[in-house]
Amino acid sequence: MEEIMEAPLPGKILSVDVKAGSAVDEGDMICTLEAMKMENPILAPIKGTVKEIVVEAGSTVQTGDKIAVIES
């Protein structure tokens, strides 16, 4: 099963904490999104393996943009 993670709001990616192939648990940090001068942690919704990371530090995202794909 794949879980596609999307940006919850528009902003800038400050850091990416995982890479493709990384094992993650539910609640692990995937990346940090800056929006409205606040840092928002983007957390893994499921336990699994990161299949794809679409963003990198410095990327700008809009609401609904794909951030990552996690395979359980």
C-alpha positions as CSV (number, residue, x, y, z in Angstrom):
1,M,0.0,0.0,0.0
2,E,1.3,3.5,-0.9
3,E,0.6,6.7,1.0
4,I,1.1,9.9,-1.0
5,M,2.0,12.7,1.3
6,E,0.9,16.2,0.2
7,A,1.7,19.7,1.4
8,P,-1.0,20.8,3.9
9,L,-0.4,24.4,3.1
10,P,1.7,26.6,0.8
11,G,5.3,27.4,1.8
12,K,9.0,26.6,1.5
13,I,10.7,23.4,2.4
14,L,13.4,24.2,5.0
15,S,14.9,20.7,5.4
16,V,14.3,17.1,4.2
17,D,15.1,14.6,6.9
18,V,14.8,11.3,4.9
19,K,15.8,10.0,1.5
20,A,14.4,7.3,-0.8
21,G,14.9,3.9,0.7
22,S,14.7,5.2,4.3
23,A,12.6,3.2,6.8
24,V,10.2,5.4,8.8
25,D,7.8,4.8,11.7
26,E,4.5,6.6,11.9
27,G,5.2,10.1,13.3
28,D,8.8,10.3,12.1
29,M,9.9,13.6,10.6
30,I,9.9,13.7,6.8
31,C,10.6,17.4,6.3
32,T,10.1,20.9,7.7
33,L,7.8,23.3,5.9
34,E,7.9,27.0,6.6
35,A,4.6,28.7,6.1
36,M,3.6,32.2,7.4
37,K,6.9,32.4,9.3
38,M,6.2,29.3,11.3
39,E,8.0,26.0,11.0
40,N,5.7,23.0,10.4
41,P,6.9,19.5,10.8
42,I,5.6,17.1,8.1
43,L,5.4,13.7,9.7
44,A,5.1,10.2,8.3
45,P,1.4,9.1,8.5
46,I,2.3,5.4,8.4
47,K,5.2,3.0,9.1
48,G,7.0,1.9,5.9
49,T,9.8,2.7,3.5
50,V,10.2,6.1,1.7
51,K,9.7,5.2,-2.0
52,E,10.1,8.7,-3.4
53,I,10.9,12.2,-2.1
54,V,9.7,14.9,-4.5
55,V,11.0,18.0,-2.7
56,E,14.3,19.3,-1.6
57,A,15.4,22.0,0.8
58,G,14.5,25.4,-0.7
59,S,11.6,24.1,-2.8
60,T,8.4,26.0,-2.8
61,V,5.2,24.0,-2.6
62,Q,1.5,24.8,-2.9
63,T,-1.3,23.1,-1.0
64,G,-1.8,19.6,-2.3
65,D,1.6,19.3,-4.0
66,K,3.2,15.9,-3.6
67,I,6.0,15.8,-1.0
68,A,6.8,12.1,-0.7
69,V,5.5,8.5,-1.2
70,I,5.7,6.0,1.6
71,E,5.1,2.3,0.9
72,S,4.0,0.2,3.8
